[in-house]
């Protein structure tokens, strides 16, 4: 595993644990010689995870839409920064660059980016792992929603098992390095 995409909030959240754990994930990625590909910003959890990688000498690739560059949130110490025109271009470039995906806590943008790559996994566009770093039980409501969607017949049995969920960065990275894709046929 060479590179992982990390989707997360451009805000810090209300509990300091989120910033602490985002930086820790960055440290763990660098320690595992895994490059970070992320949204390119210097703010919130995004900035913390990038700083965590950089402080350990790791590589960080940012992908930032030019509209966000104009509000001066681009991280200035990245290994590479790619400026793209749209969010669609950002998501496609990030997905192409990486071997897997992690979502830390964040808002609707984080969910949008993560659910898109998770949906692609469900319909067979890729077999890369899709993970949630469940800091402070942040993603427990999503896992409950998966159960509800399955019970109601909108999500196939087994899709929840495609999601790698851990509360600890080291455990998550270890599971991602050992990930074996599961074959689930959406259409049968």
Contact map, one row per residue, 1 for C-alpha under 8 A:
11110000000000000000000000000000010000000000000000000000000000000000000000000000000000000000000000100000000000000000000000000000000000000000000000000000000000000000000000000000100000000000
11110000000000000000000000000000111000000000000000000000000000000000000000000000000000000000000001100000000000000000000000000000000000000000000000000000000000000000000000000000000000000000
11111000000000000000000000000000011110000000000000000000000000000000000000000000000000000000000011110000000000000000000000000000000000000000000000000000000000000000000000000000000000000000
11111100000000000000000000000000011110000000000000000000000000000000000000000000000000000000000001111100000000000000000000000000000000000000000000000000000000000000000000000000000000000000
00111110000000000000000000000000000111000000000000000000000000000000000000000000000000000000011001111100000000000000000000000000000000000000000000000000000000000000000000000000000000000000
00011111000000000000000000000000000111000000000000000000000000000000000000000000000000000000000000001111000000000000000000000000000000000000000000000000000000000000000000000000000000000000
00001111100000000000000000000000000001100000010000000000000000000000000000000000000000000000000000001111010001001100000000000000000000000000000000000000000000000000000000000000000000000000
00000111110000000000000000000000000000000000110000000000000000000000000000000000000000000000000000000011111001000000000000000000000000000000000000000000000000000000000000000000000000000000
00000011111110000000000000000000000000000001110000000000000000000000000000000000000000000000000000000001111011000000000000000000000000000000000000000000000000000000000000000000000000000000
00000001111100000000000000000000000000001011111000000000000000000000000000000000000000000000000000000000010000000000000000000000000000000000000000000000000000000000000000000000000000000000
00000000111110000000000000000000000000000011100000000000000000000000000000000000000000000000000000000000010000000000000000000000000000000000000000000000000000000000000000000000000000000000
00000000111111110110000000000000000000000011100000000000000000000000000000000000000000000000000000000000000000000000000000000000000000000000000000000000000000000000000000000000000000000000
00000000101111110110000000000000000000000001000000000000000000000000000000000000000000000000000000000000000000000000000000000000000000000000000000000000000000000000000000000000000000000000
00000000000111110000000000000000000000000000000000000000000000000000000000000000000000000000000000000000000000000000000000000000000000000000000000000000000000000000000000000000000000000000
00000000000111111100000000000000000000000000000000000000000000000000000000000000000000000000000000000000000000000000000000000000000000000000000000000000000000000000000000000000000000000000
00000000000111111111000000000000000000000000000000000000000000000000000000000000000000000000000000000000000000000000000000000000000000000000000000000000000000000000000000000000000000000000
00000000000000111111100000000000000000000000000000000000000000000000000000000000000000000000000000000000000000000000000000000000000000110000000000000000000000000000000000000000000000000000
00000000000110111111110000000000000000000000100000000000000000000000000000000000000000000000000000000000100000000000000000000000000000110000000000000000000000000000000000000000000000000000
00000000000110011111111000000000000000000001100100000000000000000000000000000000000000000000000000000000000000000000000000000000000000000000000000000000000000000000000000000000000000000000
00000000000000011111111100000000000000000000000100000000000000000000000000000000000000000000000000000000000000000000000000000000000000000000000000000000000000000000000000000000000000000000
00000000000000001111111110000000000000000000000000000000000000000000000000000000000000000000000000000000000000000000000000000000000000100000000000000000000000000000000010000000000000000000
00000000000000000111111111000000000000000000110110010000000000000000000000000000000000000000000000000001000000000000000000000000000000000000000000000000000000000000000000000000000000000000
00000000000000000011111111100000000000000000100111111000000000000000000000000000000000000000000000000000000000000000000000000000000000000000000000000000000000000000000000000000000000000000
00000000000000000001111111110000000000000000000010010000000000000000000000000000000000000000000000000000000000000000000000000000000000000000000000000000000000000000000010000000000000000000
00000000000000000000111111111000000000000000000010011000000000000000000000000000000000000000000000000000000000000000000000000000000000000000000000000000000000000000000011000000000000000000
00000000000000000000011111111100000100000000000111111100000000000000000000000000000000000000000000000000000000000000000000000000000000000000000000000000000000000000000000000000000000000000
00000000000000000000001111111110000000000000000010011011000000000000000000000000000000000000000000000000000000000000000000000000000000000000000000000000000000000000000000000000000000000000
00000000000000000000000111111111000000000000000000001000000000000000000000000000000000000000000000000000000000000000000000000000000000000000000000000000000000000000000011001000000000000000
00000000000000000000000011111111111100000000000000001000010000000000000000000000000000000000000000000000000000000000000000000000000000000000000000000000000000000000000000001000000000000000
00000000000000000000000001111111111000000000000000011101111000000000000000000000000000000000000000000000000000000000000000000000000000000000000000000000000000000000000000000000000000000000
00000000000000000000000000111111110000000000000000000001010000000000000000000000000000000000000000000000000000000000000000000000000000000000000000000000000000000000000000000000000000000000
00000000000000000000000000011111110000000000000000000000000000000000000000000000000000000000000000000000000000000000000000000000000000000000000000000000000000000000000000000000000000000000
01000000000000000000000000001111111000000000000000000000010000000000000000000000000000000000000000000000000000000000000000000000000000000000000000000000000000000000000000000000000000000000
11110000000000000000000000001111111100000000000000000000011000000000000000000000000000000000000000000000000000000000000000000000000000000000000000000000000000000000000000000000000000000000
01110000000000000000000000001100111110000000000000000000011110000000000000000000000000000000000000000000000000000000000000000000000000000000000000000000000000000000000000000000000000000000
00111100000000000000000001001000011111000000000001001000001110000000000000000000000000000000000000000000000000000000000000000000000000000000000000000000000000000000000000000000000000000000
00111100000000000000000000000000001111100000000000000000000111100000000000000000000000000000010011000000000000000000000000000000000000000000000000000000000000000000000000000000000000000000
00001110000000000000000000000000000111110000010001000000000111100000000000000000000000000000010000000000000000000000000000000000000000000000000000000000000000000000000000000000000000000000
00000010000000000000000000000000000011111000010000000000000001110000000000000000000000000100000000000000000000000000000000000000000000000000000000000000000000000000000000000000000000000000
00000000000000000000000000000000000001111100011000000000000011110000000001100100100000000000000000000000000000000000000000000000000000000000000000000000000000000000000000000000000000000000
00000000010000000000000000000000000000111110011000000000000001010000000011100000000000000000000000000000000000000000000000000000000000000000000000000000000000000000000000000000000000000000
00000000000000000000000000000000000000011111011101000000000000000000000011110000000000000000000000000000000000000000000000000000000000000000000000000000000000000000000000000000000000000000
00000000011100000000000000000000000000001111111100000000000000000000000010000000000000000000000000000000000000000000000000000000000000000000000000000000000000000000000000000000000000000000
00000000111110000010000000000000000000000111111100000000000000000000000000000000000000000000000000000000000000000000000000000000000000000000000000000000000000000000000000000000000000000000
00000001111100000110011000000000000000000011111110000000000000000000000000000000000000000000000000000000000000000000000000000000000000000000000000000000000000000000000000000000000000000000
00000011110000000000010000000000000001111111111111000000000000000000000000000000000000000000000000000000000000000000000000000000000000000000000000000000000000000000000000000000000000000000
00000000010000000000000000000000000000011111111111100000000000000000000000100000000000000000000000000000000000000000000000000000000000000000000000000000000000000000000000000000000000000000
00000000000000000011011001000000000000000111111111110000000000000000000000000000000000000000000000000000000000000000000000000000000000000000000000000000000000000000000000000000000000000000
00000000000000000000011111100000000000000000111111111000000000000000000000000000000000000000000000000000000000000000000000000000000000000000000000000000000000000000000000000000000000000000
00000000000000000000001001000000000101000100011111111100000100000000000000000100000000000000000000000000000000000000000000000000000000000000000000000000000000000000000000000000000000000000
00000000000000000000001001000000000000000000001111111110000000000000000000000000000000000000000000000000000000000000000000000000000000000000000000000000000000000000000000000000000000000000
00000000000000000000011111100100000000000000000111111111000000000000000000000000000000000000000000000000000000000000000000000000000000000000000000000000000000000000000000000000000000000000
00000000000000000000001011111100000100000000000011111111111100000000000000000000000000000000000000000000000000000000000000000000000000000000000000000000000000000000000000000000000000000000
00000000000000000000000001000100000000000000000001111111111100000000000000000100000000000000000000000000000000000000000000000000000000000000000000000000000000000000000000000000000000000000
00000000000000000000000000100000000000000000000000111111110000000000000000000000000000000000000000000000000000000000000000000000000000000000000000000000000000000000000000000000000000000000
00000000000000000000000000100110000000000000000000011111110000000000000000000000000000000000000000000000000000000000000000000000000000000000000000000000000000000000000000000000000000000000
00000000000000000000000000000100000000000000000000001111111000000000000000000000000000000000000000000000000000000000000000000000000000000000000000000000000000000000000000000000000000000000
00000000000000000000000000001110111000000000000000001111111100000000000000000000000000000000000000000000000000000000000000000000000000000000000000000000000000000000000000000000000000000000
00000000000000000000000000000100011100000000000000001100111110000000000000000110000000000000000000000000000000000000000000000000000000000000000000000000000000000000000000000000000000000000
00000000000000000000000000000000001111000000000001001100011111000000000000000111000000000000000000000000000000000000000000000000000000000000000000000000000000000000000000000000000000000000
00000000000000000000000000000000001111010000000000000000001111100000000000000111110000000000000000000000000000000000000000000000000000000000000000000000000000000000000000000000000000000000
00000000000000000000000000000000000011111000000000000000000111110000000000000101110000000000000000000000000000000000000000000000000000000000000000000000000000000000000000000000000000000000
00000000000000000000000000000000000011110000000000000000000011111000000000000000111100000100110000000000000000000000000000000000000000000000000000000000000000000000000000000000000000000000
00000000000000000000000000000000000000111000000000000000000001111101100001000000111100000100000000000000000000000000000000000000000000000000000000000000000000000000000000000000000000000000
00000000000000000000000000000000000000000000000000000000000000111111100000000000001111100100000000000000000000000000000000000000000000000000000000000000000000000000000000000000000000000000
00000000000000000000000000000000000000000000000000000000000000011111110000000000001111000000000000000000000000000000000000000000000000000000000000000000000000000000000000000000000000000000
00000000000000000000000000000000000000000000000000000000000000001111111000000000000011000000000000000000000000000000000000000000000000000000000000000000000000000000000000000000000000000000
00000000000000000000000000000000000000000000000000000000000000011111111111000000000000000000000000000000000000000000000000000000000000000000000000000000000000000000000000000000000000000000
00000000000000000000000000000000000000000000000000000000000000011111111111000000001000000000000000000000000000000000000000000000000000000000000000000000000000000000000000000000000000000000
00000000000000000000000000000000000000000000000000000000000000000111111110000000000000000000000000000000000000000000000000000000000000000000000000000000000000000000000000000000000000000000
00000000000000000000000000000000000000000000000000000000000000000011111110000000000000000000000000000000000000000000000000000000000000000000000000000000000000000000000000000000000000000000
00000000000000000000000000000000000000000000000000000000000000000001111111000000000000000000000000000000000000000000000000000000000000000000000000000000000000000000000000000000000000000000
00000000000000000000000000000000000000001110000000000000000000000001111111100000000000000000000000000000000000000000000000000000000000000000000000000000000000000000000000000000000000000000
00000000000000000000000000000000000000011100000000000000000000010001100111110000000000000000000000000000000000000000000000000000000000000000000000000000000000000000000000000000000000000000
00000000000000000000000000000000000000011100001000000000000000000000000011111100000000000000000000000000000000000000000000000000000000000000000000000000000000000000000000000000000000000000
00000000000000000000000000000000000000000100000000000000000000000000000001111100000000000000000000000000000000000000000000000000000000000000000000000000000000000000000000000000000000000000
00000000000000000000000000000000000000000000000000000000000000000000000000111110000000000000000000000000000000000000000000000000000000000000000000000000000000000000000000000000000000000000
00000000000000000000000000000000000000010000000001000100001111000000000000111111100000000000000000000000000000000000000000000000000000000000000000000000000000000000000000000000000000000000
00000000000000000000000000000000000000000000000000000000001110000000000000001111100000000000000000000000000000000000000000000000000000000000000000000000000000000000000000000000000000000000
00000000000000000000000000000000000000000000000000000000000111000000000000000111110000000000000000000000000000000000000000000000000000000000000000000000000000000000000000000000000000000000
00000000000000000000000000000000000000010000000000000000000011110000000000000111111000000000000000000000000000000000000000000000000000000000000000000000000000000000000000000000000000000000
00000000000000000000000000000000000000000000000000000000000011110000000000000001111100000000000000000000000000000000000000000000000000000000000000000000000000000000000000000000000000000000
00000000000000000000000000000000000000000000000000000000000000111100100000000000111110000000000000000000000000000000000000000000000000000000000000000000000000000000000000000000000000000000
00000000000000000000000000000000000000000000000000000000000000111100000000000000011111101100000000000000000000000000000000000000000000000000000000000000000000000000000000000000000000000000
00000000000000000000000000000000000000000000000000000000000000001110000000000000001111101100000000000000000000000000000000000000000000000000000000000000000000000000000000000000000000000000
00000000000000000000000000000000000000000000000000000000000000001110000000000000000111111100000000000000000000000000000000000000000000000000000000000000000000000000000000000000000000000000
00000000000000000000000000000000000000000000000000000000000000001000000000000000000111111110000000000000000000000000000000000000000000000000000000000000000000000000000000000000000000000000
00000000000000000000000000000000000000000000000000000000000000000000000000000000000001111111000000000000000000000000000000000000000000000000000000000000000000000000000000000000000000000000
00000000000000000000000000000000000000000000000000000000000000000000000000000000000111111111100000000000000000000000000000000000000000000000000000000000000000000000000000000000000000000000
00000000000000000000000000000000000000100000000000000000000000111000000000000000000111111111110000000000000000000000000000000000000000000000000000000000000000000000000000000000000000000000
00000000000000000000000000000000000000000000000000000000000000000000000000000000000000111111111000000000000000001000000000000000000000000000000000000000000000000000000000000000000000000000
00000000000000000000000000000000000000000000000000000000000000000000000000000000000000011111111100000000000000000000000000000000000000000000000000000000000000000000000000000000000000000000
00000000000000000000000000000000000000000000000000000000000000100000000000000000000000001111111110000000000000000000000000000000000000000000000000000000000000000000000000000000000000000000
00001000000000000000000000000000000011000000000000000000000000100000000000000000000000000111111111000000000000000000000000000000000000000000000000000000000000000000000000000000000000000000
00001000000000000000000000000000000000000000000000000000000000000000000000000000000000000011111111000000000000000000100000000000000000000000000000000000000000000000000000000000000000000000
00000000000000000000000000000000000000000000000000000000000000000000000000000000000000000001111111000000000000000000000000000000000000000000000000000000000000000000000000000000000000000000
00100000000000000000000000000000000010000000000000000000000000000000000000000000000000000000111111100000000000000000000000000000000000000000000000000000000000000000000000000000000000000000
01111000000000000000000000000000000010000000000000000000000000000000000000000000000000000000011111111000000000000000000000000000000000000000000000000000000000000000000000000000000000000000
11111000000000000000000000000000000000000000000000000000000000000000000000000000000000000000000011111000000000000000000000000001100000000000000000000000000000000000000000000000000000000000
00111000000000000000000000000000000000000000000000000000000000000000000000000000000000000000000001111100000000000000000000000001111000000000000000000000000000000000000000000001000000000000
00011110000000000000000000000000000000000000000000000000000000000000000000000000000000000000000001111110000000000100100000000001111000000000000000000000000000000000000000000000000000000000
00011110000000000000000000000000000000000000000000000000000000000000000000000000000000000000000000011111000000000100000000000000011110000000000000000000000000000000000000000000000000000000
00000111000000000000000000000000000000000000000000000000000000000000000000000000000000000000000000001111110001100100000000000000001110000000000000000000000000000000000000000000000000000000
00000111100000000000010000000000000000000000000000000000000000000000000000000000000000000000000000000111110001000000000000000000000111100000000000000000000000000000000000000000000000000000
00000001100000000100000000000000000000000000000000000000000000000000000000000000000000000000000000000011111001000000000000000000000011100110000000000000000000000000000000000000000000000000
00000011111000000000000000000000000000000000000000000000000000000000000000000000000000000000000000000011111111100000000000000000000000000000000000000000000000000000000000000000000000000000
00000001100000000000000000000000000000000000000000000000000000000000000000000000000000000000000000000000111111100000000000000000000000000000000000000000000000000000000000000000000000000000
00000000000000000000000000000000000000000000000000000000000000000000000000000000000000000000000000000000011111110000000000000000000000000000000000000000000000000000000000000000000000000000
00000000100000000000000000000000000000000000000000000000000000000000000000000000000000000000000000000000011111111000000000000000000000000000000000000000000000000000000000000000000000000000
00000011100000000000000000000000000000000000000000000000000000000000000000000000000000000000000000000011111111111100000000000000000000000000000000000000000000000000000000000000000000000000
00000000000000000000000000000000000000000000000000000000000000000000000000000000000000000000000000000010011111111110000000000000000000000000000000000000000000000000000000000000000000000000
00000000000000000000000000000000000000000000000000000000000000000000000000000000000000000000000000000000000111111111000000000000000000000000000000000000000000000000000000000000000000000000
00000010000000000000000000000000000000000000000000000000000000000000000000000000000000000010000000000000000011111111100000000000000000000000000000000000000000000000000000000000000000000000
00000010000000000000000000000000000000000000000000000000000000000000000000000000000000000000000000001110000001111111110000000000010000000000000000000000000000000000000000000000000000000000
00000000000000000000000000000000000000000000000000000000000000000000000000000000000000000000000000000000000000111111111000000000000000000000000000000000000000000000000000000000000000000000
00000000000000000000000000000000000000000000000000000000000000000000000000000000000000000000000000000000000000011111111100000000000000000000000000000000000000000000000000000000000000000000
00000000000000000000000000000000000000000000000000000000000000000000000000000000000000000000001000001000000000001111111110000000010000000000000000000000000000000000000000000000000000000000
00000000000000000000000000000000000000000000000000000000000000000000000000000000000000000000000000000000000000000111111111000000010000000000000000000000000000000000000000000000000000000000
00000000000000000000000000000000000000000000000000000000000000000000000000000000000000000000000000000000000000000011111111100000000000000000000000000000000000000000000000000000000000000000
00000000000000000000000000000000000000000000000000000000000000000000000000000000000000000000000000000000000000000001111111111100000000000000000000000000000000000000000000000000000000000000
00000000000000000000000000000000000000000000000000000000000000000000000000000000000000000000000000000000000000000000111111111111000000000000000000000000000000000000000000000000000000000000
00000000000000000000000000000000000000000000000000000000000000000000000000000000000000000000000000000000000000000000011111111000000000000000000000000000000000100000000000000000000000010100
00000000000000000000000000000000000000000000000000000000000000000000000000000000000000000000000000000000000000000000001111111000000000000000000000000000000000000000000000000000000000001100
00000000000000000000000000000000000000000000000000000000000000000000000000000000000000000000000000000000000000000000000111111110000000000000000000000000000000000000000000000000000000000000
00000000000000000000000000000000000000000000000000000000000000000000000000000000000000000000000000000000000000000000000111111110000000000000000000000000000000000000000000000000000000000000
00000000000000000000000000000000000000000000000000000000000000000000000000000000000000000000000000000000000000000000000110011111000000000000000000000000000000000000000000000000000000000000
00000000000000000000000000000000000000000000000000000000000000000000000000000000000000000000000000000000000000000000000010011111100000000000000000000000000000000000000000000000000010000000
00000000000000000000000000000000000000000000000000000000000000000000000000000000000000000000000000111000000000000000000010000111110000000000000000000000000000000000000000000000000010000000
00000000000000000000000000000000000000000000000000000000000000000000000000000000000000000000000000111000000000000000000000000011111000000000000000000000000000000111000000000001001010000000
00000000000000000000000000000000000000000000000000000000000000000000000000000000000000000000000000011100000000000100110000000001111100000000000000000000000000000111000000000000000000000000
00000000000000000000000000000000000000000000000000000000000000000000000000000000000000000000000000011110000000000000000000000000111110000000000000000000000000000011100000010001000000000000
00000000000000000000000000000000000000000000000000000000000000000000000000000000000000000000000000000111000000000000000000000000011111000010000000000000000000000011110000000000000000000000
00000000000000000000000000000000000000000000000000000000000000000000000000000000000000000000000000000111100000000000000000000000001111100010000000000000000000000000111110010000000000000000
00000000000000000000000000000000000000000000000000000000000000000000000000000000000000000000000000000001100000000000000000000000000111111111000000000000000000000000111100000000000000000000
00000000000000001100100000000000000000000000000000000000000000000000000000000000000000000000000000000001100000000000000000000000000011111110000000000000000000000000001100000000000000000000
00000000000000001100000000000000000000000000000000000000000000000000000000000000000000000000000000000000000000000000000000000000000001111100000000000000000000000000001000000000000000000000
00000000000000000000000000000000000000000000000000000000000000000000000000000000000000000000000000000000000000000000000000000000000001111111000000000000000000000000001000000000000000000000
00000000000000000000000000000000000000000000000000000000000000000000000000000000000000000000000000000000100000000000000000000000000001111111100000000000000000000000000000000000000000000000
00000000000000000000000000000000000000000000000000000000000000000000000000000000000000000000000000000000100000000000000000000000000111101111111000000000000000000000000000000000000000000000
00000000000000000000000000000000000000000000000000000000000000000000000000000000000000000000000000000000000000000000000000000000000001001111111100000000000000000000000000000000000000000000
00000000000000000000000000000000000000000000000000000000000000000000000000000000000000000000000000000000000000000000000000000000000000000111111110000000000000000000000000000000000000000000
00000000000000000000000000000000000000000000000000000000000000000000000000000000000000000000000000000000000000000000000000000000000000000011111111000000000000000000000000000000000000000000
00000000000000000000000000000000000000000000000000000000000000000000000000000000000000000000000000000000000000000000000000000000000000000011111111100000000000010000000000000000000000000000
00000000000000000000000000000000000000000000000000000000000000000000000000000000000000000000000000000000000000000000000000000000000000000001111111110000000000000000000000000000000000000000
00000000000000000000000000000000000000000000000000000000000000000000000000000000000000000000000000000000000000000000000000000000000000000000111111111000000000000000000000000000000000000000
00000000000000000000000000000000000000000000000000000000000000000000000000000000000000000000000000000000000000000000000000000000000000000000011111111100001000010000000000000000000000000000
00000000000000000000000000000000000000000000000000000000000000000000000000000000000000000000000000000000000000000000000000000000000000000000001111111110000000010000000000000000000000000000
00000000000000000000000000000000000000000000000000000000000000000000000000000000000000000000000000000000000000000000000000000000000000000000000111111111000000000000000000000000000000000000
00000000000000000000000000000000000000000000000000000000000000000000000000000000000000000000000000000000000000000000000000000000000000000000000011111111111000000000000000000000000000000000
00000000000000000000000000000000000000000000000000000000000000000000000000000000000000000000000000000000000000000000000000000000000000000000000001111111111110000000000000000000000000000000
00000000000000000000000000000000000000000000000000000000000000000000000000000000000000000000000000000000000000000000000000000000000000000000000000111111110000000000000000000000000000000000
00000000000000000000000000000000000000000000000000000000000000000000000000000000000000000000000000000000000000000000000000000000000000000000000000011111111000000000000000000000000000000000
00000000000000000000000000000000000000000000000000000000000000000000000000000000000000000000000000000000000000000000000000000000000000000000000000001111111100000000000000000000000000000000
00000000000000000000000000000000000000000000000000000000000000000000000000000000000000000000000000000000000000000000000000000000000000000000000000001111111100000000000000000000000000000000
00000000000000000000000000000000000000000000000000000000000000000000000000000000000000000000000000000000000000000000000000000000000000000000000001001101111110100000000000000000000000000000
00000000000000000000000000000000000000000000000000000000000000000000000000000000000000000000000000000000000000000000000000000000000000000000000000000100111111100000000000000000000000000100
00000000000000000000000000000000000000000000000000000000000000000000000000000000000000000000000000000000000000000000000000000000000000000000000000000100001111110000000000000000000000000000
00000000000000000000000000000000000000000000000000000000000000000000000000000000000000000000000000000000000000000000000000000000000000000000000000000000000111111100000000000000000000010000
00000000000000000000000000000000000000000000000000000000000000000000000000000000000000000000000000000000000000000000000001000000000000000000000000000000001111111110000000000000000000010000
00000000000000000000000000000000000000000000000000000000000000000000000000000000000000000000000000000000000000000000000000000000000000000000001001100000000011111110000000000000000000000000
00000000000000000000000000000000000000000000000000000000000000000000000000000000000000000000000000000000000000000000000000000000000000000000000000000000000001111111000000000000000000000000
00000000000000000000000000000000000000000000000000000000000000000000000000000000000000000000000000000000000000000000000000000000110000000000000000000000000001111111000000000000000011000000
00000000000000000000000000000000000000000000000000000000000000000000000000000000000000000000000000000000000000000000000000000000111100000000000000000000000000111111100000000000000000000000
00000000000000000000000000000000000000000000000000000000000000000000000000000000000000000000000000000000000000000000000000000000111100000000000000000000000000001111110000010011000000000000
00000000000000000000000000000000000000000000000000000000000000000000000000000000000000000000000000000000000000000000000000000000001111000000000000000000000000000011111000010000000000000000
00000000000000000000000000000000000000000000000000000000000000000000000000000000000000000000000000000000000000000000000000000000000111000000000000000000000000000001111110110000000000000000
00000000000000000000000000000000000000000000000000000000000000000000000000000000000000000000000000000000000000000000000000000000000011111000000000000000000000000000111110110000000000000000
00000000000000000000000000000000000000000000000000000000000000000000000000000000000000000000000000000000000000000000000000000000000011100000000000000000000000000000011111110000000000000000
00000000000000000000100110010000000000000000000000000000000000000000000000000000000000000000000000000000000000000000000000000000000010000000000000000000000000000000011111111000000000000000
00000000000000000000000010010000000000000000000000000000000000000000000000000000000000000000000000000000000000000000000000000000000000000000000000000000000000000000000111111100000000000000
00000000000000000000000000000000000000000000000000000000000000000000000000000000000000000000000000000000000000000000000000000000000000000000000000000000000000000000011111111110000000000000
00000000000000000000000000000000000000000000000000000000000000000000000000000000000000000000000000000000000000000000000000000000001010000000000000000000000000000001111111111111000000000000
00000000000000000000000000011000000000000000000000000000000000000000000000000000000000000000000000000000000000000000000000000000000000000000000000000000000000000000000011111111100000000000
00000000000000000000000000000000000000000000000000000000000000000000000000000000000000000000000000000000000000000000000000000000000000000000000000000000000000000000000001111111110000000000
00000000000000000000000000000000000000000000000000000000000000000000000000000000000000000000000000000000000000000000000000000000000000000000000000000000000000000001000000111111111000000000
00000000000000000000000000000000000000000000000000000000000000000000000000000000000000000000000000010000000000000000000000000000101000000000000000000000000000000001000000011111111000000000
10000000000000000000000000000000000000000000000000000000000000000000000000000000000000000000000000000000000000000000000000000000000000000000000000000000000000000000000000001111111000000000
00000000000000000000000000000000000000000000000000000000000000000000000000000000000000000000000000000000000000000000000000000000000000000000000000000000000000000000000000000111111100000000
00000000000000000000000000000000000000000000000000000000000000000000000000000000000000000000000000000000000000000000000000000000100000000000000000000000000000000000000000000011111110000000
00000000000000000000000000000000000000000000000000000000000000000000000000000000000000000000000000000000000000000000000000000000000000000000000000000000000000000000000000000000011111000000
00000000000000000000000000000000000000000000000000000000000000000000000000000000000000000000000000000000000000000000000000000011100000000000000000000000000000000100000000000000001111100000
00000000000000000000000000000000000000000000000000000000000000000000000000000000000000000000000000000000000000000000000000000000000000000000000000000000000000000100000000000000000111110000
00000000000000000000000000000000000000000000000000000000000000000000000000000000000000000000000000000000000000000000000000000000000000000000000000000000000000000000000000000000000011111000
00000000000000000000000000000000000000000000000000000000000000000000000000000000000000000000000000000000000000000000000001000000000000000000000000000000000001100000000000000000000001111100
00000000000000000000000000000000000000000000000000000000000000000000000000000000000000000000000000000000000000000000000000100000000000000000000000000000000000000000000000000000000000111111
00000000000000000000000000000000000000000000000000000000000000000000000000000000000000000000000000000000000000000000000001100000000000000000000000000000000100000000000000000000000000011111
00000000000000000000000000000000000000000000000000000000000000000000000000000000000000000000000000000000000000000000000000000000000000000000000000000000000000000000000000000000000000001111
00000000000000000000000000000000000000000000000000000000000000000000000000000000000000000000000000000000000000000000000000000000000000000000000000000000000000000000000000000000000000001111
